[in-house]
Amino acid sequence: MGFSHFFIARPVFACAICVFITLIGLIAYPRLAVDQYPPIAPPSVTVTAVYPGASAEVMADTVAAPLEQQINGVDDTLYIASTAIGDGRVTITVTFKIGTDPDLAQVKVQNRLQTALPQLPQEVQTLGVTVRKAQNDNLMIIHMYSTSPKVDRDYLANYASLQVRERLLRLPGVGDIGTFAARDYAMRIWIDPDRAAARNLTVAEILAALRGNNIQLAAGTIGGAPFTHDPAATQLNLQVTSKLNTPEQFANVIVKRDTQGRVTRIGDIARVELGAQNYSINAYLNHKEAFPLSVVQASGGNALETASAVYATMADLSKNFPPGVAYKIVFDPSQYVRQSIEKVRDTLVEAIILVVIVVILFLQRWRTAIIPLLAIPISLIGTFAVMAAVGFSLNNLSLFGLVLSIGIVVDDAIVVVENVERHIREGMHPREAAHLTMDEVGGALIGIALVLVAVFVPTAFMGGLTGQFYKQFALTVTAATLISLIVSLTLSPALCALILKPHDAASAPRWAPLRWLADQGERFSGAFDRFSAGYGQLTRRLLRMSGVMFLIYAGLLLITGWRLYDTPRGFVPQQDQGVAMVSIQMPPGASLARTDAVTRQAIDIMLSTPGISAASVYSGVDALGFTISASSGQMYAIFEPFETRLAKGLTGDEIIADLRKRYAKVIGADIRVMTQPPIRGLGSAGGFRMMIEDRGGLGYGALDAATRDLAAAANEDPAIANAFANFNMRSPRVAIEVDRDKAEMLGVQSQDVYATLQTYMAGSYVNNINLLGHTFQVIAQADPAYRQDEALLGQLKTRSASGAMVPIDAVATLTPATGPYRVLRHNLYPAADVQGDAAPGYSSGQAMAAMERIARERLPAGLAFEWTDLAYQQGVAGGSGELSFVLAVVFVFIALAAFYESLTLPLAIILTVPLCLLAAILGVNLRGADNNILTQIGMVVLIGLAAKNAILIVEFARQSEEKGAQPKEAAVLAAQIRLRPILMTSLAFIAGVVPLAFATGAGSEIRQALGTAVFFGMIGLTALGLIFTPVFYVACRSLGRRAAQLREGWRRKPLPASPELAE
């Protein structure tokens, strides 16, 4: 090969090229972001609106529905989901296709909403509709907590928001700081309804007085332009004190002056204090009152660098914390990312060491061994430059690609060095041997590189979540392969010619241990030569019984198909991430105080469970919908570090099982323990989530009954565990119906009744105050004492046309009722969800198939189902794994056909592919795993490796035929001569994936999923490939000759004479 001959004659040039590749890789490495996965979660945009006091149904019908109708149809939308809750809040989440620009998606949603705003209630428009990119990827949660009784929750929350949050937002890599349990300051006007009624005041008059006295005015200037003939000498700005800021100022506002001149002030009918805007959530760290700050990573940020910056900033800020304020970071998924990435890096180092051992074992001489070993750092470091250029990060998938690339990049150099060594043993000079080697194996090296590129490049352009998984892995391996090809065509032959010596010139080592190793190496070489001769004899026998071999091959194909069909299908392996989520559901209608009491009991149980180090707790949060609910609680159980609990023999699954048993004994609450989703940003918990949609208008009652029946039936299925429905119609409420005839007779306007209820019971937004450089709300509401007893509800009063104060129950009927506190909508239909897990021993695919079957059997007409979150992505992926496999095989065949200018010779290589699949799937079965997306990636890798091994035999056999050998003799000779490089490269690759296949610690589940398929597949491929490849080669050459004879016969066959010409 002329290209390589050039570099053999110019070794400095070859070294310069490789040094350049290494240097740009080293420069690029620090610029690579670090994260658990590439951006594989679909982007989403959230729309939030508030209508104080509105029920869940009102929010769904009057706010969510009109907004969804306008949003529907935005480009690249996957699905639209909304959650309306009974305290007057609604959140609409628009999920987009993977790869959509989240900023552009936000703009598109914002534009659509402008049309819907006039259709919303005036109060909703006044408070505003917020559109923002969804931030579901918490990097960590910082807990600010109190160490002194003097520091209450309100002060703690506002100090954290104003002093800590603002500083953290400015850090590079921080996208947002969430304050879900926020208690922003608010000027609270706690009205005494009895006092207000005694003074004949309505809520409208109270609100008008507050708004009229708390305004911001621009009063102008004195002496400003335009000037008169006698202009002023100075210009003075006018400042009017019209803005109120203290409780005393608000209490002094005059509401009314009667005919006798007596004045009624706000302080006469209300208690004014600087309180909190929201009292719906109580947060705790273990047993301490706390305020959580969730750090959200910016898109493309470096997770580990951002986390380190947050830790450093918090340490700096804490030096100036006021007495009684402290912080702690216990919920830190970035630590899992850090540990997982470090484990993969350890795997990388372990793989390199094992490959080095294999290379030295086979090549024995340090001069020979160092040449392929140099290919590893050059190829891997050079790959960093490619990764940086295309915007990749250092994540589990790209690092997996680097780990698997170790065996691939060293293979090419091994092929060169081994062939040079063979010629040197036959008496050639190293330089002459290097030139001859590149003529013999240069084509094979290019063919191998073409095959590997053909395997991976098509999969990199697949869409959806599967495509995102393949992309960075595939292109990383492709980059390493191409750089390895450059090294093997330039540096490897140049170094062979430069540093290898003729064997008769090599002196025996002087140091005794080295002499012993050299002796053992000679014995190993002798034993291997005898093994090679035996393998040659076996190959001759197998070629004489090729018919039997093809029957055996057909049987292996049937077994492969059977095992692939019978193996459970999964998607992304569930992982022990060092944390579990706990959902607390109290009886419908339970107050926050009751929920808080049970939550404290749950904290005690959690902290007493072995393997758990801390509890992050939110009382008043529905963990399943991440919405505010007084009868719900959310807890995170933070496990001890992996090393600590694994030393005690405690896995994440065992801790979760123990916690479930303990919580099952708690009376008065439904407490569920759930795993984290395997991919951050895809759902709030692991397992599946099915949405049941009311497409026939059957009503919420039908949804309630259907989902409960579905969950009960699912729990009877052996493939499903912990199925439950989260929708219920049993939340107690008071139904208020205004009798319009009575109201008209008493001179009471219906809107006055509604306004009275809204202000006293839900609270009314007045306007704003300025405090500490920030803006806070002024809220008027009835004093808590008047909102504790439903009997007092009817005593609230409004004024009639005659001026008399009329109680609500005089014009309205108040009756106990029940209804939903939480209403879901999915793709514009009222909906309810059913969640669950795959039972032990079953895959997620089996659980989803069982759920679909049960839903088809049990759902009444008018109800339909759809998947959401991770289950949706798994359903969409469907047969994409099979598609990627087929594409890889097709592209490999096309590449080989072009390379060999033949349609039959590539078959000898392609026919070996099913052999690796059989071994891979048997290995998966042996370890009790499922066929998931990581397993499928491993199988695609095996296609390239199968072709690589076969090419080494086929290419040498073809060259032997060109020199005059018969196909059978060429096949035997090729198999015997190429045995050593095939075993060397295969064992080097197998050694490289051992740390993956038998991984432990953080992220071990996904490393094992990929490593198991590749490890067992490569073992089977090496053994079966050596047996079947010569047989396939001879058969395909025979097929090619027959096809050529048929073509020649058709060319020579005379065409029949035309009847017209014969006449």
N, C-alpha and C positions, 0 to 999 in steps of 0.2 A: 504494500500500500504506500504510494508515493507520499501521501500526506505525513505518515508516521516516519518514513525514511528521512524526511527533511529534519525532523526533530531529533532523530537518533544522531544525526550528524551535528546538531546544534543543541546540546543539552542545556546550555545556559539560557537559550531562548525558551525552552520548555519550562525551566524553573521560573523564569520571569513571569510567564503567563500564570502559573499556579500561585506564585507569590501575590500577583495582582488580584487574582480571584479571592485569595485569603484576606488580603488587606481590605477590600471593599466590603467583604462579609463582616469583618471585625468592626468596621466603621458603622455598618448598618445595624449591628446587633443591639446597641443601647437604645436605638430609636424604635424598636419593636415594642408594641403594647403587650401587656400580659393579662390574660383573662382565662376563665374556665373553658369557655367555648367561644367560637366566633359569633357574630350577631345572628343567631339562628331563630330567636323568638320573633314572631311577626310584630311589626310596629302597630301601635294603637293610639287612638286619640280619645280623650274623655271630655264629655260635656256635662257640667254640673249646674243645677239650678235649685233654688230654695223658695219654698212657699210656706212660711211659718204656719203651723197648725193644720195643714192639709193632710188628709188621710192618704194611705198608699194608693187607693183606687183613684182618688182625685188627681194625685200627682201623675199616675200612669196615663189617665185619660186626657187631662187638660194640659199637661206639660210634656211628658215623654212622647205621647203619640204624635202631636204636631211637629215636634222637633225631629223625630225619627222619619216622618214622611218626607221632610225636606232633605234630610241627610241621605236617605236611601238613593242609591244610584251613583254615589261618589266613586270615581274611578278606583279600581283595584281593591274594592271592599270585599272582605271575606264574609263577615257577618256583623250584625248590629245587635247589641244586648243592652238592656237597661234594667236598673234596680231602683224601685221607688219604695220608700219606707215611710212609716206612719208618723214621723215627726216633721214631714214636709220637705224631704230632700229627695232628689233624683239624680242618678248618675247614668249617663249613656256612654257606652264604650263601643267605639267603632274600630274593628280590627281589620288590618289591611294585609295584603299579600306580602310575603317575605321579600325583602329587597326594596320595598316602597320607601321613598324619602319621607321620613316622619315630619319634617318641617313643611314640605309641600302638602302632605296629607292634612296637617293642621290648618293650613291656609284654605284648602278646599272645603273642609268641614265648616270653618268659620264663615266662608262666603255663603254657603248654603243656609246657615242659621239666620242670616239677616232677613230672609223672606219669612221665616217662621215667627220671629219675635213679635210682630203685631198681633198674632193669634194667642199669645200667652196672657195670663192674668196680669193686671197692672202691677201688683205687688212683686211678681216674679221679675218683671221688666225693671222695676226700681232697684231691686237687690242685684240684678245682673245675672247673665248666663255666662259661665266661664268655660273657655275651650283651651285645652292644653294637651301636650303630648303626655301619654300615660307613662308613669314612672313606676314600673313594677319590679325593677331590679335593684333591691336594696343591697348596697355594698356592706353596710353595717348599721347598727342602731346604737346611738350613744344615750345612755340613761343619766340624766341629771337628777339627783335625789337629795333629799333633805336629811341633815344630820342633827337638826335642832328643831324643837317644837315651835320656835319663833318664826321659822321659815315655812309658810303654808304653800299649798299647791299652786295657788294663783301667782304668788311672787316667783316661785321657782320656774313656772312655765313662761312667764313674761321675761324673766331674766335670761332664760335660755334662748327665747326667740329673738330678743333685742340685742343681746351681747355676744352670744355664741353662734347662733344661726347665721347672722349677717357676716361674721368673719369666715365661717366655713364655706359659705357660698362663693367666696372669692378664690378658693383654692383651685388650682388646675386639676381637671379631671372630675370635679364635682358638678353634676348636672342640676341637682336640686337637693334641698333639705326638707324632708317631709315632716309636718307637725300634725299628725292625725288626731292626737289628743290635745290639741291646742286649747289654751284658755286665755285667749287674748283679752286684754283689759277692755272693759266696756263700762260706760256710765249707766248704772242700772237705776231706773225709776220704779221702785216697788210700790205700786199704788194700793191703798186700802180702799176697796170698793165700797165699804159701808160709809166711810168718811166722805168719799166722793159723792155718793148718793145723797147723804145728808145735806150736802151743799148744792144739791141739784145740778151736779156736773156730769157730763157725758165724756166718754173716752175721746170723742172727736175734739171737744173743747180743750181737754188736757193736752192732747198732741199738738193742737194748733198753737197753744201758748208756748209749749216747749220749742216748736219749730220757729215761731215768730221771734223768740228772744235769743235763739242760738243761731246766728247767721254771720256770714262773712261779707263785709261791705268794702267796696272801693270808693272812698269818699272824695278823692281827687286832690287838687292842689290849690294854693293861693299864689297868685303872681305868675301863673303859667301862661303860655301863648294861647291865643293871639293877644297882642299887647294893645293897650290904649295909647293915646298921645302922651300920657304920663305914666310909663311903665314902672312896676314895682322894682325896688332894688334887690329884693330877695324872693326866692321861691320856696314855699313851705308845703310839705306833704301833710295831708290830713289823715289821722288815724282814729277810727271809731272803735270803742270797746264794745263790740257786738257779739263776740265769740265767748262762750262760757267754757270753763275747763275744770272747775272744782265742784265737789258735791255741794258746798255751801252756796255757790252761785246758782246752781240749778234749783236748790231748795228755796231760794229767794225769789224765784220767778213768780210773778203774779198771774193767776189763772182767771180770777173773777173779782169784780168789785160790785157789791150790791148797792141798792138805792140809798142805803144809809151810810155808804162810804166804807163799809167794812171790806177788808181785802182778804182774799183766799190765795194763799201761796202754795206752791208745789209741796213745800215742807209740811203744810197742814193736812195734806191728803195722801202723802207718800213718804216713803223712806228712801233717801238717795245715798248711794255708795258707789265707790269705784270697785266694781266686781269683775266678773268674767263674762265674756260673750256667750260661752257655752259651758254647761255643766254636765254634759252627757256621758263623759268618759272619765274613769279613774284609772290611772296607770300606776304600776308598782314594779319595783325591782326587788325580787324576793319579798320581804315584808315591808319595805320602805316605800313611802309615797315617792313617785318619780315622774319625770317628764321625758318622753323619748324623742330623740331627733334621729330620723332615718336618713342616712346619707345615700343618695342615689348617684350612681356613676354616670358621667356624661358619655354620650356615644363616642366610641373610639378611644376612650380614656384607658390609661394603664391602671388596672385594678390594684395591683400591689403598690405601685408608686403613690396612687391616690390614698390608699389606706394608710401608708406610712406617713404621708403628709397630714392626714387627719389626726393620727396619733400624736405627732409632734406638735401640731397646733393646739390640741386639747391640753397637752402637758404644759404648754406655754400659757394658755388662757387660765388654767387652774391656779396659777400663781397669784392671780388677782381676784379669785372668787371671793365673794363676801362670806363672812362666818356662817356656817350652817349649810353651805352649798358644796356638793361634791359631785363627781361623775364616775361612771364605770362603763366599760364597753364589754358586754358579755355575749351579745348576739352579733357575731362577726363572720358572715359567710366568706369574707375575703380570706380568713384564715384557712378555710377549707380549700379555697382556690389556691392559696399559697402552698399548702401541704400537698395538694393534688399535683400541682405543677412541679414541686420539688421532688415528689415521688417519680414523676415521669423523667425528670432530669437524672435522678438516681438510676432509673431504669436505663437511660441512655448511656451512662457511664458503665453500668454493669454489662450492658450489651457489648460495648466496645471492648471491655476486658475479656469477655468470653470469646469474642471473635478473634482477638489477639492470640488467645491460647490455642484456638483451632488452627489459625494460620501457622503459628510456630510449630505446632505438632506435625503438620503436614510438610511444611517447607524446611524446618529444622535449622537452616543456616540463617544467621541474623541478617546477613546481606540480602538474602532472598526475601526474608519475612518483612523487612522494613519497607520494601517498595509498595506492597498492597496496603500496609498499615498507614502509609502517608496519604493514601487516597481518602481515608476516612475523614480526618480533620479538614482537608482541602475542600472536599465535596460538601460536608455538612456546614462548614463556616461560609462557604460561597453561597449556599442556599439562603442564608440569612439576607443577603443582598437582594435576591429575587423576591423574598417574602416582603421586605421593606418596600420594594419598588411597586408591588401590586397591592399594598395595603393590608397584608396579613398581620396577624398577631401571634405571639407565642401562647398557644392554648393547647388543650389536650389533643385536639385533632391534628394540628400541625406538628406538635411534638411526637405524636404517634407516627406520623409520616417520617420524621427524622429517625425515630428508633428503627422502623422497618427499613429505612434507607441504608442503615449501616451494613446490613447483609448484602444489599444490592450494590452499593458503591464499591465495596471491597471485592465483589465478584469479578468485575471487569479486570481489575488489576491482577487478581489471582489467575485468571485465564491467561493473561499475558506472561506473568512470571513463571507459571507452571510449564507453559509450553517452551519458554526460553530454557528453563532448567532441563527439560527433557532433551532438547537438542544439545545442551552443554554436556550432559551425561553421555551422549552419543559421540562426543569428541569435537564439537564445534567450538569456535571462539565466541565469546559472549556477544560481540558486536554482530558477527555473522548470524548468530542464533536470533538476535533481536530483529534483524531485517527479515529473516525467513519467517519468524513468528508472526510478524505483522501482516505478511502476505497470506499466512494460513488462517489467522483468527481475526484479522481486522474486519472482514465482512461479517463474521459472527457477532462481533461487538456492536457493530452498527445495527445489525438485525435485532439483537437483544434490546438495544435502546429504542428502536422503532416500535418494537412490540410493547415495551413498558409504557411508552408515550401513548401508543394506540389504546392501551388498556385504560389509562387514567384520564386522558384529556376529555373524551366524550362524557364521562360521568361528572366532570367539573361543570358542565353546562346544563345539568339537570335542574329543574325548578323545585320550589317548595322546600320544606324542612330537610327532606332527604338530600336535595341538591346542595344545601348549605353544609350538611355534614360531609358530603363527599368533596366539596370544592377545595377547601384549604388542605385537606389530607392529600387529595389527588395531585394538586399542583405542586405541593411541597415535594412529594416523591418524584414527580416529573422533573422538577428543577434539579434535585440531587442526582437523578439518573443522567441527565444531560451533562451536568458538570463532571460526573464520574466518567462519562464517555470521553470528554475532552482530556481528562487526566490520563485515562488508559491509552489514548491515541498519541499523547505527547510525552508526558513526564514518565510514565511507567516504562515504555521501551527505551527511552533515553537513559534512565537510571539503570536498567538491565545491562545496557551496553557499557555503562560507565563504571558501575561498582561491582558487578558480578565477576567472578574469576573462574577460569577453567578448574575442574575438579582436581586435576593432578597438581595444580599449583596451590591448592588449599592445604595448609599445614594443620596438624592435629592441635586442639586446644592444650595449653600448658596447665591450666588450672584443673585439678582433679574432678570437681563437680561438673565442669563443662565437658571434660573427656567422657564422664559417665553419661551425661545427657547425649553426647554425640554417639556413643555406643548404642544407647537405647533408640536413638533416631535411626541408626543403620538397621537395627533389628526390625523396627517398625516398617522401614522401607522395604526390607526383604519380605516381611509378612504381607505387606500390601501388594507387592509384585505377584506373590503367589495367589492372593485373593483375586487380583486382576486377571490372571491367567485362567483361574477357575470360572470367573464371570464370563470370559470369552467363550469357554467351552459350553457354559449354560446357554449363552446367546445362540450358538450354532444349533443346539438341540431345539430351542424354542422356535427358531426359524423353520425347522423341518416339520413342526406341528402348528403351523400358523392357523390352520382351520380351528383347532381346539382352542388356541389362544383367543380367537375372535369370539368363540362361544363363551369363553370365560368372561371376556370383555362385555359381551351382551348381558350376562348375568350380573356383572358389577353395575352396569347402567341401570338395570331394574332395581337393584338394591339402593342405588343412589336416589332414584326417583321416589322409591318408597319412603326412605328416611327423610328426604326433603319434605315430602307431603305430610308425613306423620309427626314431624318435629313441631312443637308449639311455636307460634309466631309471636314475636314481641316487637317493641319499637325502640325505646331508649331504656337501658337497664336502670332499675331503681337503685339509688345509692344511699349509703350511710353518710349523711352530710353533717353528722354531729349535732342534729337538732330535730325535734319533733314538734308538731303543732297540736294544740289541744283546743277543742271547741266545747264550750259550756252552753247548754240550752236549758234555761229555766222554763217552768210552765208559762204558757202564753199570758201576758199581762203582768208578769212579775216586775216589781219596781227595781230601780238600780240599787237601792239599799239591800234588797233581798239577794240580788245577783252578787253584790259586793261581798256579802257574808259567805256565800257558797264559794266564791272565788278565793277568799282567804283560806277556807278549808282546803281547797284544791292546791293552793300554794304549799301548805304544810305537807300534804301527801306527796307532791312532786319533789320537794327538797329532801324528803326522807327516803326516796327511791334510790337504790344503788346505781351509780353511773351518771347521775345528774348533778351538775354543779351549780346551776342557777336557774331562776325562773323570771322571764320577762312577761308581764301580765297587763292585760287591757280589759277592765271591767266595763261593760257597755258597748262592746264591739262584737258583731256577728262575724266569727272567723270564716264562715263558709262564703259569705258574700262581701266581707270586709266593709260592712256598713254599720251605722250606729243603731244599736238596739238595746234598750234597757234590760231586756230579759236574756241577754247573751253575754258571753265572755270569751276572750281569746288569750291563750297562753302559749309561750314558747318554752319548751324544755331544752335547756342547753346542756349537752352531754359533756362529760369530762374529756380531756384530750385523748386522741386515739391511743397513744402509747399507754396512758394510765389505765383506761378501762379495758383495753385488750389484754393488758397484763393480768387483769382480774378475770379475764374470760368473758367480758361483757360486750356483745355486739349491739349495734343499734336496734336490730330486730328484737333482741332479748330484752332490752330496756323498754321498748315500746310495749311488748307483750306484758311485762311486769306492771307497767303503768296502767294498762287497760284493766288488768285484774284488780288493781287497787281502786280505780275509779268506778268500777262496776258496783262497789259496795256503797257508794255515796247515794243517799236517799234525797229525792226532791229535785234532781237535775239529771239531764242526759249529757254525759261527758264522753266525748269521742277523742281518741288519739289518732292523729294522722301523720303520715310521712310528708316530707317536703317534695314538691314536684322535681323530677330529675333535671329539668331545664328551668332556670330562673326566668320568670316573666310569662310562663305558660301555665296559668292557673294558680290557685292559692294553696292547693294540696296535691299530693300524689294520687294515683288511681285515675278513674275515669269519671266524666261528668256528661250525662245525657240530658238534653233539654226536651221536655214534652210541650208541644205547641198546641194551643187551642185554635185550630184553623176553622172549626165549624161553629164558633160562637157558643159553645156549651156552657161557659161560665166558670168562675173560680171554684165553685163546688165540685164540678166534674174534674177539674185539674187536681184538686186535693184528693178526691177519692181514687183517681186513676194512678197518681204517683205513689200513693201509699200501697195500693194493691201491687203495683209494679215492683216496689222495693221489697215487699214481703215475698213475692214470687222469686225475685232475684236471690234472696238469701236462702232459698231452698235449692238453688242450683249449685252443684259442687264446684263450678268454676269461678263463683263469685263469693266475695266475703265483704262484710261490713257495709252492705247496701242500705241506703237510707234516703228518705225524701225530706227536703228541708222546707216544704211549703205547708202552711196550715191556715185554716179558716177560723181558728178558735181564739184568736186574740180578743180579749174583752174590750168593749167600747160602749159609749153612750150615744145612742142615736137621737138626734135633735131634729124635730120636724116643726117648723113654724106654721101655726094655723093662721093663714092670711086673713081669714074672715075676722077672727078675734083681734088680730093686729090692727086691721082697718077700723074696727069698732072702737078700739082704745086709742087710736091715733098714733100707732107705733109703726115706723117704717121697718120693713124686713131688713134692709141694709144696715140699719142701726143695731138690730139684734146681732147680725153677723159681725159687725165691727166691734161690738162690745165683747163678744166671745173671743174674737181673734186677739184683741189687745190684752184682755185679762188673762186668757189661758195660754195663748201661743206667744204673745209678745209682739210689739210693733216696733219696727225700725223708725227712729225719729230723724236723726242726722248724725253728724260726726263731731268729735272733739279732737284737739291736737295735744299730744302728750309725749314727752321724751323724744320729740322729733318724728313721731309717727302719728298716724290717723287711726282712731278707734271709734266704735259705734256708740250711739246713745239708744238705749232700748227701754221702752215702757212696758210693764207687765204687772199683773196682780201679785201682791205679796205671796210668798210660798204658802203661808197659812191658809189662804183662800183657794189653793189648788191641790189640797191634800184629800178633800172629802167631796165625793160627787154630790152629796146632799146640798152643799153650798152652791152648786152650779146654778140651780134654778133661782137662787136669791140675787144673782147679779142683776143690776138694773140699768135701764136706759130710759130716756125721757120721751114722753108722748107729746103730741101736738098741743095739748092743753097745759103742758109744763109739769105734769106730775111724773114722778119716777115710777116706772112699771117694772116688776120683776120678770125675768125671762120666762119662768114657768107659767106666767099668766097668758102668754101668747104662743108658747111652744110646748110640745110634748117631749119629755125626756124618758127614753126607755132603754133598758140594758140590751146589748146586742153583741154579736161577735163578727169578726171579719179578719182578713189578712193584714198583718203588720208589714209584711214585705211582699211586694208584687214585682214579678219579673216579666220582661218582654224579650222575645228573641226573634229577630228578623221580622219585626212589626206585628207579631202575634203575642197575645198573653201567653205566658209560659210558666213552667215549674221545672225544677231540676231534680234528678236522681243521681246520687254519687255512690261510689263504691270502689273496691279494690279487687284485683285478681286473687283468688284463693291460693294458699301455699301449694306449690306444685303445678300451678297453671300459669300460662302467660297472659299478658294484657290482651293479646289478640284473641285468645280463647274466651276471656271474660267479655270482651266487646261483642264477639259473635253470639255468645249466650244471651247478652242483654238485648241485642237486636232481635233474636228469635223470640224472647219472652215479650218484648214490646209489640211485635207483630201479632202475637197470639192474644194479648190481653188488653191492648188499648182499644177503646170503643171508637166507632166511626166518628170522624170530626177531630180526633186528636192524632198528631203525628210526632215523630221524634227526629232530632238532629244531634250530632255530637258537637262538643265545643272544647276549647282549650287544647290540651295535648292529644286527647282522643280524636279531635277533629283532624289534627295534623296526621295522626296515624291512619285515619280513614282515608284521607286524601292521598297519602303515600301509597296505599294499596299495593299494587304490584310493581312499584318503582324499583324495588330491589332486584326483581327478576328482569326488569327492563334494562337496568344498568349492567346486569350480567350478560344479557343478550347483546347489548351494544358493544360491550368489551370484546366478546368473542368475534362479532362481525368485523369490528375495526382491526382486530389482530389479524384476522384472515385477509382483509384487504391489504394491510401493510405487508404481510408475508408474500401475498400473491404478487404485489408490485416489486418486492425485493428479489424474489426468486424468478419472476417472470414465468410463473407456473400456477395452475389452479389445483394441481394434485399434490405437489410437494408440501404446501402449507397444511394439507390434511394430516400428514404424519405428525405435525406439531399440535394441531387443534384437537386431535383425538385423545391427547393426554389430559386435556382439561378436566373431564368428568372424574378422573382418578383422584385428583386433589380434592374435589368437592365431596367425594365419598368419605375420604379420610377426615376432612374437616367436620362434616356433619356427624360422623361417628364420635369424634372427639367432643363435640357439643353435647351429644346424647350421653356420653360417658360421664360428663360433669354435671348432668342434670340442668343444663342451661336451655335457653330458647334461641330461636333463630331471629335475632334482632338486627337493627341497622348496623351495629358494629360488627356483628358476625358477617353480614353481607359485604361490608367493606373489606373484611379479611378475605372473603372468597374472591372478590375482584382482584385483590393483590395476588392471590394464588394463580389466577389465570396467567398473569404476566410471568410468574415464576415457573409455572409449568412449561410455558412456551420457551423460556430462557434455557431450561435444562435440555429440552428437546432440540433446540437450535444447535447446541454444542455438538450433539451427535449427528444431526441431519446435515449440518454444514460440512463437517469433516468427512462424512460419508459421501456427500456430493462431490467434494474435491477429490476423493479417492477414485470415484467413478470416472471423473474427468481425466485421471491419470491412467485409466485402463482397467481398473478393478471391476469385478462383477458386483451387482447390488448386494448380494448376501455377504460376500467377503468384505465389501466396503462397510456394510452395517456392523459386522463383527469387529472389524478393525477400529472403526470409529467408537463403538461402545467401549472397547477395551482401552483405547488410548485416552478417551475423554472421561473415563471413570474417575480418575484422581481429581481433575478440576471440578467435576460435577459433585463428588462427595465433599470436596473442600468447600465449595461455595454453598452447598446445601447445609452442611453442618455448621458453617459459619452463620448462615441465616437462622437456622434453628437455635443455635446458641444465643443469637441476638434477641430472639423473641421469648426466650425462657423467662426473663424478668417480667415480661408482659403477661404471659400465660399464668404465672403463679404469683401474681402481685398481691401485696397486702397493704393495709393502711388506707389513707384518704384516696378516693377515686379508684380503688382497686377493682370495683365492679365493671367499669367500662374498659379498663386495661385487660382484665381477664376475658371479657367478651370478645375483644379483638384478638388477643394473644392466643386464646384457645383454638380458634378457627385456623389461624395461620400456623401455629405450632404443630397441631395434629395433621393439618392438611399438607404441610411441607414434609413431614415424616412419611406419610403415605405416598405423596408424589415422588419422593426420592426413590422409595423402594419399588413402587409399581411402574414409575416412569422408566427406570433402568431396564425393567423386564419387557415392557410393551413398546417402547419407542423404536427399537430395531425392527420389530415385527411390523409396526405401522409404516416404517420407512420403506421396507421391501415391498409391502403390499401397495403402497401408493406409487412407487416407481413402476411396478408392474401395471397398475391401472393407467399411469401416464403413458407407458409404451403402447398399451392397447388403444388408448384414445388417439395417440399419434398415428397408429396403423389405420384406424377407422377414418381419420381425416385424410390420410394419404390415399386410402381406397376411394373415398368420395371424389378426390381431385382427379384420379386416373380414370374413373368410370366414365365412358363416353355418354354424352347426352343423346336422348332419343331424337331421331330425325322428325322434323315437322311434317305433318301430312300434306300441307300446302306445297312444301318444297318437293316432296316426293312426287307429287303430280306434275 
